[in-house]
C-alpha cells in the first residue's frame, strides 16, 4: 500500500481551482464587484478541477506546484465508499476504484465528479454559482464529506 495521509493532511497539502465552462458567459453581480453568477438559462458545458500542492516558505509567502505521483498515490481514506457534497448540498456516492481505499488522486476525481453532477443545482444571486471555485478542504458532517469552496 502507498504512503498514508489523513484527511487533515490532505486538506493542508492540496488546493485547487474548479474550472467551469458554460453555454453563456457568467454575468457580473454588480458593476462595482468582480463576483459573477451564471447567466439566465446557462448550462454547464464542462467541469475541471486542477489540484495543486500548497507551499509556504520561511517568510510566510505562499506558492503552489503540481502534485507528484507519490503524493497523488497517497492513501487518504481507508474505506470502500463515501458520500460527498458540494455547493448544492446534494450527496453523491463514490466507490473506491480498488474497492478498499481512496487515494488523493481518487478524492480529487470524486471532487470533480461531485461538482459535475451537482453544481448546476446551485443558486447564487439568481444563477449557477460561478464564483466559489477555490478548494478549501473536505469536512465530514452528517455522514458526508462536504467540499468547502472559497471565492
ZAMARGU-522871 format. One record per residue: residue number from 1; residue in three letters; x, y, z of N, C-alpha, C, O in turn. Coordinates in Angstrom, 2 decimals, padded with zeros to 5 digits. Example, Ala and Ser with C-alpha at 12.3 -4.5 7.8 and 13.67 -1.06 7.14 Angstrom:
% residues 2
+-----+-----+---------+---------+---------+---------+---------+---------+---------+---------+---------+---------+---------+---------+
:   i :  aa :    n.xx :    n.yy :    n.zz :   ca.xx :   ca.yy :   ca.zz :    c.xx :    c.yy :    c.zz :    o.xx :    o.yy :    o.zz :
+-----+-----+---------+---------+---------+---------+---------+---------+---------+---------+---------+---------+---------+---------+
:   1 : ALA :  013.19 : -005.69 :  007.80 :  012.30 : -004.50 :  007.80 :  013.20 : -003.30 :  007.80 :  014.24 : -003.32 :  008.46 :
:   2 : SER :  012.85 : -002.25 :  007.08 :  013.67 : -001.06 :  007.14 :  012.90 :  000.03 :  007.87 :  013.41 :  001.14 :  008.04 :
+-----+-----+---------+---------+---------+---------+---------+---------+---------+---------+---------+---------+---------+---------+
% end
This chain:
% residues 151
+-----+-----+---------+---------+---------+---------+---------+---------+---------+---------+---------+---------+---------+---------+
:   i :  aa :    n.xx :    n.yy :    n.zz :   ca.xx :   ca.yy :   ca.zz :    c.xx :    c.yy :    c.zz :    o.xx :    o.yy :    o.zz :
+-----+-----+---------+---------+---------+---------+---------+---------+---------+---------+---------+---------+---------+---------+
:   1 : UNK :  000.84 : -001.17 :  000.00 :  000.00 :  000.00 :  000.00 :  000.89 :  001.24 :  000.00 :  001.98 :  001.24 :  000.57 :
:   2 : UNK :  000.42 :  002.28 : -000.64 :  001.15 :  003.54 : -000.73 :  001.21 :  004.24 :  000.63 :  000.60 :  003.80 :  001.60 :
:   3 : UNK :  001.93 :  005.32 :  000.67 :  002.04 :  006.15 :  001.86 :  000.63 :  006.60 :  002.28 : -000.27 :  006.70 :  001.45 :
:   4 : UNK :  000.45 :  006.88 :  003.59 : -000.86 :  007.27 :  004.11 : -000.82 :  008.73 :  004.59 :  000.15 :  009.16 :  005.22 :
:   5 : UNK : -001.89 :  009.48 :  004.27 : -002.10 :  010.80 :  004.87 : -003.56 :  010.84 :  005.29 : -004.42 :  010.31 :  004.59 :
:   6 : UNK : -003.85 :  011.48 :  006.42 : -005.25 :  011.56 :  006.84 : -005.93 :  012.74 :  006.14 : -005.29 :  013.50 :  005.41 :
:   7 : UNK : -007.22 :  012.89 :  006.38 : -007.98 :  013.94 :  005.69 : -007.48 :  015.34 :  006.05 : -007.51 :  016.24 :  005.21 :
:   8 : UNK : -007.03 :  015.54 :  007.28 : -006.47 :  016.85 :  007.66 : -005.20 :  017.15 :  006.88 : -004.98 :  018.28 :  006.45 :
:   9 : UNK : -004.35 :  016.12 :  006.70 : -003.13 :  016.29 :  005.89 : -003.50 :  016.64 :  004.45 : -002.90 :  017.53 :  003.84 :
:  10 : UNK : -004.50 :  015.94 :  003.91 : -004.98 :  016.20 :  002.55 : -005.44 :  017.66 :  002.43 : -005.08 :  018.35 :  001.47 :
:  11 : UNK : -006.23 :  018.12 :  003.40 : -006.75 :  019.49 :  003.36 : -005.64 :  020.53 :  003.43 : -005.73 :  021.58 :  002.79 :
:  12 : UNK : -004.60 :  020.26 :  004.21 : -003.48 :  021.21 :  004.33 : -002.62 :  021.19 :  003.06 : -002.16 :  022.24 :  002.60 :
:  13 : UNK : -002.40 :  020.00 :  002.52 : -001.49 :  019.85 :  001.39 : -002.09 :  020.33 :  000.07 : -001.41 :  021.00 : -000.71 :
:  14 : UNK : -003.36 :  020.00 : -000.18 : -003.93 :  020.23 : -001.51 : -004.85 :  021.45 : -001.56 : -005.65 :  021.70 : -000.65 :
:  15 : UNK : -004.71 :  022.17 : -002.63 : -005.63 :  023.24 : -003.00 : -006.04 :  022.97 : -004.43 : -005.65 :  021.96 : -005.02 :
:  16 : UNK : -006.81 :  023.85 : -004.98 : -007.19 :  023.68 : -006.37 : -008.24 :  024.68 : -006.79 : -008.85 :  025.36 : -005.96 :
:  17 : UNK : -008.44 :  024.75 : -008.08 : -009.41 :  025.67 : -008.65 : -010.35 :  024.88 : -009.55 : -009.92 :  024.13 : -010.42 :
:  18 : UNK : -011.63 :  025.08 : -009.32 : -012.66 :  024.46 : -010.14 : -012.84 :  025.32 : -011.39 : -013.13 :  026.51 : -011.28 :
:  19 : UNK : -012.66 :  024.73 : -012.55 : -012.77 :  025.45 : -013.82 : -014.08 :  025.04 : -014.48 : -014.21 :  023.93 : -014.98 :
:  20 : UNK : -015.04 :  025.95 : -014.48 : -016.37 :  025.70 : -015.04 : -016.51 :  026.43 : -016.37 : -016.19 :  027.62 : -016.48 :
:  21 : UNK : -016.99 :  025.74 : -017.36 : -017.29 :  026.34 : -018.67 : -018.80 :  026.25 : -018.88 : -019.42 :  025.22 : -018.59 :
:  22 : UNK : -019.39 :  027.34 : -019.39 : -020.83 :  027.46 : -019.53 : -021.25 :  027.71 : -020.97 : -020.43 :  028.09 : -021.81 :
:  23 : UNK : -022.53 :  027.48 : -021.24 : -023.07 :  027.76 : -022.57 : -023.23 :  029.26 : -022.80 : -023.31 :  029.71 : -023.94 :
:  24 : UNK : -023.28 :  030.04 : -021.71 : -023.34 :  031.50 : -021.78 : -022.34 :  032.06 : -020.78 : -022.12 :  031.46 : -019.72 :
:  25 : UNK : -021.74 :  033.18 : -021.10 : -020.75 :  033.79 : -020.20 : -021.41 :  034.19 : -018.88 : -022.52 :  034.72 : -018.89 :
:  26 : UNK : -020.73 :  033.95 : -017.74 : -021.24 :  034.43 : -016.46 : -021.42 :  035.95 : -016.48 : -020.77 :  036.64 : -017.26 :
:  27 : UNK : -022.28 :  036.44 : -015.63 : -022.56 :  037.88 : -015.58 : -022.12 :  038.44 : -014.24 : -022.15 :  037.75 : -013.22 :
:  28 : UNK : -021.71 :  039.71 : -014.25 : -021.33 :  040.39 : -013.02 : -022.56 :  040.60 : -012.14 : -023.64 :  040.94 : -012.64 :
:  29 : UNK : -022.40 :  040.38 : -010.84 : -023.49 :  040.61 : -009.90 : -023.73 :  042.09 : -009.74 : -024.87 :  042.53 : -009.60 :
:  30 : UNK : -022.65 :  042.86 : -009.77 : -022.73 :  044.32 : -009.62 : -021.59 :  044.91 : -010.45 : -020.53 :  044.31 : -010.55 :
:  31 : UNK : -021.81 :  046.08 : -011.03 : -020.72 :  046.68 : -011.82 : -019.51 :  047.06 : -010.97 : -018.43 :  047.30 : -011.52 :
:  32 : UNK : -019.67 :  047.11 : -009.66 : -018.57 :  047.51 : -008.77 : -017.88 :  046.32 : -008.11 : -017.03 :  046.50 : -007.24 :
:  33 : UNK : -018.24 :  045.11 : -008.53 : -017.66 :  043.91 : -007.92 : -017.17 :  042.95 : -009.00 : -017.61 :  043.01 : -010.15 :
:  34 : UNK : -016.25 :  042.08 : -008.61 : -015.74 :  041.06 : -009.52 : -016.63 :  039.82 : -009.53 : -016.59 :  039.04 : -010.48 :
:  35 : UNK : -017.44 :  039.64 : -008.48 : -018.26 :  038.44 : -008.34 : -019.18 :  038.24 : -009.54 : -019.78 :  039.19 : -010.05 :
:  36 : UNK : -019.27 :  036.98 : -009.97 : -020.15 :  036.65 : -011.10 : -021.13 :  035.56 : -010.69 : -020.94 :  034.88 : -009.68 :
:  37 : UNK : -022.16 :  035.42 : -011.49 : -023.12 :  034.35 : -011.34 : -023.45 :  033.83 : -012.72 : -023.15 :  034.47 : -013.73 :
:  38 : UNK : -024.07 :  032.66 : -012.78 : -024.44 :  032.10 : -014.07 : -025.48 :  032.97 : -014.76 : -026.41 :  033.47 : -014.12 :
:  39 : UNK : -025.33 :  033.14 : -016.07 : -026.31 :  033.90 : -016.85 : -027.64 :  033.14 : -016.87 : -027.64 :  031.91 : -016.80 :
:  40 : UNK : -028.75 :  033.87 : -016.98 : -030.05 :  033.18 : -017.06 : -030.04 :  032.15 : -018.19 : -029.66 :  032.45 : -019.32 :
:  41 : UNK : -030.48 :  030.94 : -017.87 : -030.56 :  029.87 : -018.87 : -029.25 :  029.18 : -019.18 : -029.23 :  028.25 : -019.99 :
:  42 : UNK : -028.15 :  029.60 : -018.56 : -026.85 :  028.98 : -018.84 : -026.81 :  027.55 : -018.32 : -027.41 :  027.23 : -017.29 :
:  43 : UNK : -026.10 :  026.72 : -019.03 : -025.86 :  025.32 : -018.64 : -024.35 :  025.11 : -018.54 : -023.57 :  025.81 : -019.19 :
:  44 : UNK : -023.95 :  024.16 : -017.74 : -022.54 :  023.82 : -017.60 : -022.13 :  022.93 : -018.76 : -022.75 :  021.89 : -019.01 :
:  45 : UNK : -021.07 :  023.35 : -019.48 : -020.53 :  022.53 : -020.58 : -019.46 :  021.58 : -020.09 : -019.39 :  020.43 : -020.53 :
:  46 : UNK : -018.61 :  022.05 : -019.16 : -017.53 :  021.19 : -018.67 : -017.10 :  021.62 : -017.27 : -017.28 :  022.77 : -016.86 :
:  47 : UNK : -016.54 :  020.66 : -016.56 : -016.03 :  020.88 : -015.20 : -014.65 :  020.26 : -015.12 : -014.47 :  019.07 : -015.40 :
:  48 : UNK : -013.67 :  021.07 : -014.74 : -012.31 :  020.57 : -014.49 : -011.94 :  020.97 : -013.07 : -012.37 :  022.01 : -012.57 :
:  49 : UNK : -011.15 :  020.16 : -012.43 : -010.62 :  020.51 : -011.11 : -009.15 :  020.17 : -011.12 : -008.77 :  019.00 : -011.04 :
:  50 : UNK : -008.34 :  021.19 : -011.20 : -006.89 :  021.01 : -011.21 : -006.37 :  021.25 : -009.80 : -006.34 :  022.39 : -009.32 :
:  51 : UNK : -005.96 :  020.19 : -009.15 : -005.43 :  020.30 : -007.80 : -003.95 :  020.66 : -007.85 : -003.25 :  020.34 : -008.80 :
:  52 : UNK : -003.51 :  021.34 : -006.81 : -002.09 :  021.68 : -006.66 : -001.69 :  021.46 : -005.22 : -002.55 :  021.30 : -004.35 :
:  53 : UNK : -000.40 :  021.46 : -004.96 :  000.14 :  021.34 : -003.62 :  000.46 :  022.73 : -003.12 :  001.13 :  023.51 : -003.79 :
:  54 : UNK : -000.03 :  023.04 : -001.91 :  000.25 :  024.33 : -001.28 :  001.65 :  024.33 : -000.70 :  002.07 :  023.36 : -000.08 :
:  55 : UNK :  002.37 :  025.42 : -000.91 :  003.72 :  025.58 : -000.37 :  003.78 :  026.89 :  000.41 :  003.18 :  027.89 :  000.01 :
:  56 : UNK :  004.50 :  026.88 :  001.53 :  004.73 :  028.10 :  002.30 :  006.21 :  028.15 :  002.62 :  006.78 :  027.19 :  003.14 :
:  57 : UNK :  006.85 :  029.30 :  002.33 :  008.27 :  029.40 :  002.63 :  008.48 :  029.96 :  004.04 :  007.53 :  030.24 :  004.76 :
:  58 : UNK :  009.74 :  030.11 :  004.41 :  010.09 :  030.56 :  005.76 :  009.62 :  031.98 :  006.06 :  009.61 :  032.39 :  007.22 :
:  59 : UNK :  009.23 :  032.74 :  005.04 :  008.75 :  034.11 :  005.22 :  007.23 :  034.20 :  005.21 :  006.67 :  035.29 :  005.25 :
:  60 : UNK :  006.57 :  033.05 :  005.16 :  005.11 :  033.04 :  005.14 :  004.52 :  033.32 :  003.77 :  003.31 :  033.54 :  003.64 :
:  61 : UNK :  005.38 :  033.31 :  002.74 :  004.90 :  033.51 :  001.37 :  004.37 :  032.18 :  000.83 :  004.94 :  031.12 :  001.09 :
:  62 : UNK :  003.28 :  032.26 :  000.09 :  002.66 :  031.05 : -000.44 :  002.93 :  030.89 : -001.92 :  003.06 :  031.86 : -002.67 :
:  63 : UNK :  003.03 :  029.65 : -002.33 :  003.17 :  029.29 : -003.73 :  002.48 :  027.94 : -003.90 :  001.91 :  027.39 : -002.96 :
:  64 : UNK :  002.54 :  027.43 : -005.09 :  001.93 :  026.13 : -005.36 :  002.71 :  025.43 : -006.46 :  003.45 :  026.04 : -007.22 :
:  65 : UNK :  002.52 :  024.11 : -006.52 :  003.15 :  023.31 : -007.56 :  002.23 :  022.14 : -007.86 :  001.29 :  021.86 : -007.12 :
:  66 : UNK :  002.52 :  021.47 : -008.97 :  001.77 :  020.27 : -009.32 :  002.12 :  019.17 : -008.34 :  003.26 :  019.07 : -007.90 :
:  67 : UNK :  001.14 :  018.33 : -007.98 :  001.45 :  017.21 : -007.08 :  002.29 :  016.15 : -007.78 :  002.20 :  015.96 : -008.99 :
:  68 : UNK :  003.10 :  015.47 : -007.00 :  003.90 :  014.37 : -007.53 :  003.03 :  013.11 : -007.61 :  001.95 :  013.05 : -007.03 :
:  69 : UNK :  003.51 :  012.12 : -008.33 :  002.81 :  010.84 : -008.42 :  002.68 :  010.22 : -007.03 :  001.63 :  009.67 : -006.69 :
:  70 : UNK :  003.73 :  010.31 : -006.23 :  003.69 :  009.74 : -004.87 :  002.64 :  010.43 : -004.01 :  001.93 :  009.78 : -003.25 :
:  71 : UNK :  002.54 :  011.75 : -004.13 :  001.52 :  012.48 : -003.36 :  000.12 :  012.07 : -003.81 : -000.77 :  011.86 : -002.97 :
:  72 : UNK : -000.09 :  011.96 : -005.11 : -001.40 :  011.57 : -005.63 : -001.75 :  010.14 : -005.27 : -002.93 :  009.81 : -005.10 :
:  73 : UNK : -000.75 :  009.27 : -005.15 : -000.98 :  007.87 : -004.81 : -001.11 :  007.62 : -003.31 : -001.37 :  006.49 : -002.90 :
:  74 : UNK : -000.93 :  008.66 : -002.49 : -001.06 :  008.51 : -001.04 : -002.48 :  008.13 : -000.67 : -003.44 :  008.72 : -001.18 :
:  75 : UNK : -002.62 :  007.16 :  000.21 : -003.94 :  006.74 :  000.69 : -004.42 :  007.77 :  001.70 : -003.69 :  008.16 :  002.61 :
:  76 : UNK : -005.68 :  008.22 :  001.52 : -006.25 :  009.22 :  002.41 : -007.37 :  008.63 :  003.26 : -007.40 :  008.84 :  004.48 :
:  77 : UNK : -008.28 :  007.91 :  002.65 : -009.41 :  007.33 :  003.38 : -009.44 :  005.83 :  003.18 : -009.53 :  005.34 :  002.05 :
:  78 : UNK : -009.37 :  005.09 :  004.27 : -009.39 :  003.63 :  004.20 : -010.84 :  003.15 :  004.34 : -011.24 :  002.65 :  005.39 :
:  79 : UNK : -011.59 :  003.33 :  003.28 : -012.98 :  002.90 :  003.24 : -013.37 :  002.64 :  001.79 : -012.82 :  003.28 :  000.89 :
:  80 : UNK : -014.30 :  001.72 :  001.54 : -014.64 :  001.34 :  000.17 : -015.55 :  002.31 : -000.56 : -015.64 :  002.27 : -001.79 :
:  81 : UNK : -016.23 :  003.18 :  000.17 : -017.11 :  004.16 : -000.47 : -017.25 :  005.38 :  000.43 : -016.91 :  005.35 :  001.61 :
:  82 : UNK : -017.76 :  006.44 : -000.15 : -018.01 :  007.66 :  000.62 : -019.09 :  008.47 : -000.07 : -019.35 :  008.30 : -001.26 :
:  83 : UNK : -019.70 :  009.34 :  000.70 : -020.63 :  010.33 :  000.16 : -019.93 :  011.67 :  000.20 : -019.23 :  011.99 :  001.16 :
:  84 : UNK : -020.14 :  012.46 : -000.86 : -019.53 :  013.77 : -000.96 : -020.59 :  014.77 : -001.39 : -021.46 :  014.45 : -002.20 :
:  85 : UNK : -020.52 :  015.97 : -000.84 : -021.49 :  017.00 : -001.13 : -020.77 :  018.31 : -001.41 : -019.85 :  018.69 : -000.68 :
:  86 : UNK : -021.19 :  019.00 : -002.47 : -020.57 :  020.28 : -002.84 : -021.48 :  021.46 : -002.52 : -022.25 :  021.40 : -001.56 :
:  87 : UNK : -021.39 :  022.51 : -003.31 : -022.15 :  023.75 : -003.08 : -023.66 :  023.53 : -003.13 : -024.40 :  024.31 : -002.52 :
:  88 : UNK : -024.14 :  022.52 : -003.83 : -025.57 :  022.28 : -003.94 : -026.13 :  021.50 : -002.75 : -027.34 :  021.32 : -002.65 :
:  89 : UNK : -025.25 :  021.03 : -001.86 : -025.67 :  020.21 : -000.71 : -026.44 :  018.97 : -001.13 : -027.41 :  018.58 : -000.48 :
:  90 : UNK : -026.01 :  018.37 : -002.21 : -026.58 :  017.12 : -002.71 : -025.50 :  016.06 : -002.59 : -024.41 :  016.21 : -003.14 :
:  91 : UNK : -025.80 :  014.98 : -001.88 : -024.81 :  013.90 : -001.70 : -024.65 :  013.09 : -002.98 : -025.62 :  012.75 : -003.66 :
:  92 : UNK : -023.39 :  012.79 : -003.29 : -023.06 :  011.92 : -004.41 : -022.22 :  010.78 : -003.83 : -021.23 :  011.02 : -003.14 :
:  93 : UNK : -022.62 :  009.56 : -004.10 : -021.86 :  008.41 : -003.59 : -020.74 :  008.05 : -004.56 : -020.93 :  008.03 : -005.77 :
:  94 : UNK : -019.58 :  007.77 : -003.99 : -018.40 :  007.38 : -004.77 : -017.88 :  006.06 : -004.22 : -017.83 :  005.86 : -003.00 :
:  95 : UNK : -017.49 :  005.18 : -005.10 : -016.87 :  003.90 : -004.74 : -015.37 :  004.02 : -004.97 : -014.94 :  004.58 : -005.97 :
:  96 : UNK : -014.59 :  003.51 : -004.06 : -013.14 :  003.49 : -004.24 : -012.83 :  002.64 : -005.47 : -013.35 :  001.53 : -005.60 :
:  97 : UNK : -012.00 :  003.14 : -006.38 : -011.70 :  002.37 : -007.59 : -011.17 :  000.95 : -007.31 : -011.45 :  000.02 : -008.07 :
:  98 : UNK : -010.42 :  000.80 : -006.21 : -009.89 : -000.53 : -005.88 : -010.77 : -001.25 : -004.86 : -010.43 : -002.34 : -004.39 :
:  99 : UNK : -011.92 : -000.64 : -004.52 : -012.90 : -001.21 : -003.59 : -012.40 : -001.29 : -002.14 : -013.04 : -001.93 : -001.30 :
: 100 : UNK : -011.25 : -000.64 : -001.83 : -010.67 : -000.71 : -000.48 : -010.42 :  000.66 :  000.14 : -010.75 :  000.88 :  001.31 :
: 101 : UNK : -009.85 :  001.60 : -000.64 : -009.47 :  002.89 : -000.08 : -009.42 :  003.95 : -001.18 : -009.41 :  003.65 : -002.37 :
: 102 : UNK : -009.39 :  005.21 : -000.73 : -009.30 :  006.35 : -001.64 : -007.93 :  006.98 : -001.51 : -007.48 :  007.31 : -000.41 :
: 103 : UNK : -007.27 :  007.15 : -002.64 : -006.01 :  007.89 : -002.68 : -006.35 :  009.38 : -002.87 : -007.50 :  009.74 : -003.09 :
: 104 : UNK : -005.33 :  010.22 : -002.77 : -005.53 :  011.65 : -003.04 : -006.05 :  011.83 : -004.47 : -006.93 :  012.65 : -004.71 :
: 105 : UNK : -005.51 :  011.06 : -005.40 : -005.97 :  011.12 : -006.80 : -007.46 :  010.78 : -006.90 : -008.21 :  011.45 : -007.62 :
: 106 : UNK : -007.89 :  009.74 : -006.17 : -009.30 :  009.33 : -006.17 : -010.19 :  010.43 : -005.59 : -011.28 :  010.69 : -006.11 :
: 107 : UNK : -009.74 :  011.07 : -004.51 : -010.53 :  012.14 : -003.90 : -010.65 :  013.34 : -004.83 : -011.72 :  013.95 : -004.92 :
: 108 : UNK : -009.58 :  013.67 : -005.52 : -009.61 :  014.78 : -006.48 : -010.61 :  014.47 : -007.58 : -011.38 :  015.34 : -008.00 :
: 109 : UNK : -010.61 :  013.23 : -008.06 : -011.58 :  012.82 : -009.09 : -013.00 :  012.87 : -008.54 : -013.92 :  013.27 : -009.25 :
: 110 : UNK : -013.20 :  012.47 : -007.27 : -014.53 :  012.50 : -006.65 : -015.02 :  013.93 : -006.47 : -016.21 :  014.20 : -006.64 :
: 111 : UNK : -014.13 :  014.84 : -006.14 : -014.50 :  016.26 : -006.01 : -015.00 :  016.77 : -007.36 : -016.06 :  017.39 : -007.44 :
: 112 : UNK : -014.23 :  016.51 : -008.41 : -014.60 :  016.93 : -009.76 : -015.96 :  016.33 : -010.16 : -016.82 :  017.04 : -010.69 :
: 113 : UNK : -016.14 :  015.05 : -009.92 : -017.37 :  014.37 : -010.31 : -018.57 :  014.87 : -009.51 : -019.66 :  015.02 : -010.06 :
: 114 : UNK : -018.37 :  015.12 : -008.22 : -019.46 :  015.66 : -007.40 : -019.92 :  017.00 : -007.96 : -021.12 :  017.24 : -008.09 :
: 115 : UNK : -018.98 :  017.86 : -008.28 : -019.35 :  019.18 : -008.83 : -019.94 :  019.05 : -010.23 : -020.84 :  019.81 : -010.59 :
: 116 : UNK : -019.44 :  018.11 : -011.01 : -020.01 :  017.91 : -012.35 : -021.48 :  017.53 : -012.25 : -022.31 :  018.01 : -013.02 :
: 117 : UNK : -021.80 :  016.67 : -011.28 : -023.17 :  016.22 : -011.13 : -024.09 :  017.23 : -010.46 : -025.30 :  017.22 : -010.71 :
: 118 : UNK : -023.55 :  018.10 : -009.62 : -024.43 :  018.91 : -008.77 : -024.31 :  020.42 : -008.91 : -025.23 :  021.13 : -008.50 :
: 119 : UNK : -023.23 :  020.93 : -009.45 : -023.04 :  022.40 : -009.46 : -024.18 :  023.13 : -010.16 : -024.53 :  024.24 : -009.76 :
: 120 : UNK : -024.76 :  022.54 : -011.18 : -025.85 :  023.20 : -011.91 : -027.09 :  023.39 : -011.03 : -027.99 :  024.14 : -011.39 :
: 121 : UNK : -027.14 :  022.72 : -009.87 : -028.27 :  022.86 : -008.95 : -028.07 :  023.98 : -007.94 : -028.96 :  024.22 : -007.12 :
: 122 : UNK : -026.94 :  024.66 : -007.98 : -026.70 :  025.77 : -007.06 : -027.42 :  027.01 : -007.56 : -027.67 :  027.17 : -008.76 :
: 123 : UNK : -027.76 :  027.87 : -006.63 : -028.35 :  029.16 : -006.97 : -027.61 :  030.21 : -006.15 : -027.60 :  030.16 : -004.92 :
: 124 : UNK : -027.01 :  031.15 : -006.84 : -026.29 :  032.23 : -006.17 : -026.58 :  033.50 : -006.95 : -026.19 :  033.62 : -008.11 :
: 125 : UNK : -027.25 :  034.46 : -006.33 : -027.65 :  035.71 : -006.97 : -028.40 :  035.44 : -008.27 : -028.18 :  036.11 : -009.28 :
: 126 : UNK : -029.29 :  034.44 : -008.24 : -030.17 :  034.18 : -009.37 : -029.63 :  033.26 : -010.45 : -030.34 :  032.99 : -011.42 :
: 127 : UNK : -028.42 :  032.77 : -010.33 : -027.86 :  031.88 : -011.34 : -026.99 :  030.81 : -010.70 : -026.87 :  030.76 : -009.48 :
: 128 : UNK : -026.40 :  029.97 : -011.52 : -025.48 :  028.94 : -011.03 : -024.28 :  029.63 : -010.39 : -023.78 :  030.63 : -010.90 :
: 129 : UNK : -023.83 :  029.10 : -009.26 : -022.69 :  029.69 : -008.55 : -021.41 :  029.48 : -009.37 : -020.91 :  028.36 : -009.48 :
: 130 : UNK : -020.92 :  030.55 : -009.92 : -019.70 :  030.52 : -010.72 : -018.50 :  031.06 : -009.94 : -017.37 :  031.01 : -010.41 :
: 131 : UNK : -018.76 :  031.56 : -008.75 : -017.74 :  032.33 : -008.04 : -016.98 :  031.53 : -006.97 : -015.79 :  031.78 : -006.77 :
: 132 : UNK : -017.61 :  030.60 : -006.30 : -016.95 :  029.83 : -005.25 : -016.27 :  028.62 : -005.88 : -016.87 :  027.55 : -006.02 :
: 133 : UNK : -015.00 :  028.79 : -006.25 : -014.29 :  027.79 : -007.03 : -012.91 :  027.43 : -006.46 : -012.18 :  026.64 : -007.07 :
: 134 : UNK : -012.52 :  028.01 : -005.31 : -011.22 :  027.73 : -004.72 : -011.37 :  026.68 : -003.62 : -012.02 :  026.93 : -002.61 :
: 135 : UNK : -010.76 :  025.52 : -003.83 : -010.89 :  024.41 : -002.89 : -010.29 :  024.76 : -001.54 : -009.14 :  025.18 : -001.45 :
: 136 : UNK : -011.11 :  024.58 : -000.48 : -010.67 :  024.88 :  000.88 : -010.78 :  023.68 :  001.81 : -010.71 :  023.83 :  003.03 :
: 137 : UNK : -010.94 :  022.49 :  001.25 : -010.90 :  021.29 :  002.07 : -012.19 :  020.49 :  002.10 : -013.24 :  020.95 :  001.65 :
: 138 : UNK : -012.07 :  019.28 :  002.64 : -013.19 :  018.37 :  002.84 : -013.44 :  018.25 :  004.34 : -012.51 :  018.07 :  005.12 :
: 139 : UNK : -014.71 :  018.35 :  004.72 : -015.06 :  018.27 :  006.13 : -016.25 :  017.34 :  006.29 : -017.26 :  017.48 :  005.60 :
: 140 : UNK : -016.13 :  016.38 :  007.20 : -017.18 :  015.39 :  007.40 : -018.30 :  016.00 :  008.25 : -018.05 :  016.63 :  009.28 :
: 141 : UNK : -019.51 :  015.79 :  007.79 : -020.68 :  016.28 :  008.51 : -021.88 :  015.44 :  008.08 : -022.18 :  015.33 :  006.89 :
: 142 : UNK : -022.56 :  014.87 :  009.04 : -023.76 :  014.09 :  008.73 : -023.50 :  012.90 :  007.83 : -024.38 :  012.53 :  007.05 :
: 143 : UNK : -022.32 :  012.30 :  007.92 : -022.01 :  011.12 :  007.13 : -021.51 :  011.39 :  005.73 : -021.25 :  010.45 :  004.97 :
: 144 : UNK : -021.36 :  012.67 :  005.36 : -020.85 :  013.01 :  004.02 : -019.66 :  013.95 :  004.16 : -019.56 :  014.73 :  005.11 :
: 145 : UNK : -018.76 :  013.86 :  003.19 : -017.64 :  014.80 :  003.12 : -018.11 :  016.00 :  002.32 : -018.43 :  015.89 :  001.14 :
: 146 : UNK : -018.16 :  017.16 :  002.97 : -018.60 :  018.39 :  002.32 : -017.39 :  019.11 :  001.76 : -016.38 :  019.29 :  002.45 :
: 147 : UNK : -017.50 :  019.52 :  000.51 : -016.42 :  020.26 : -000.16 : -016.61 :  021.73 :  000.18 : -017.66 :  022.31 : -000.11 :
: 148 : UNK : -015.60 :  022.33 :  000.77 : -015.65 :  023.77 :  001.08 : -014.98 :  024.52 : -000.07 : -013.84 :  024.24 : -000.44 :
: 149 : UNK : -015.71 :  025.49 : -000.61 : -015.22 :  026.31 : -001.73 : -015.17 :  027.76 : -001.30 : -016.12 :  028.26 : -000.69 :
: 150 : UNK : -014.09 :  028.43 : -001.60 : -013.95 :  029.86 : -001.32 : -014.01 :  030.64 : -002.62 : -014.04 :  030.08 : -003.72 :
: 151 : UNK : -014.02 :  031.96 : -002.46 : -014.09 :  032.81 : -003.65 : -012.91 :  033.77 : -003.71 : -012.81 :  034.56 : -004.64 :
+-----+-----+---------+---------+---------+---------+---------+---------+---------+---------+---------+---------+---------+---------+
% end
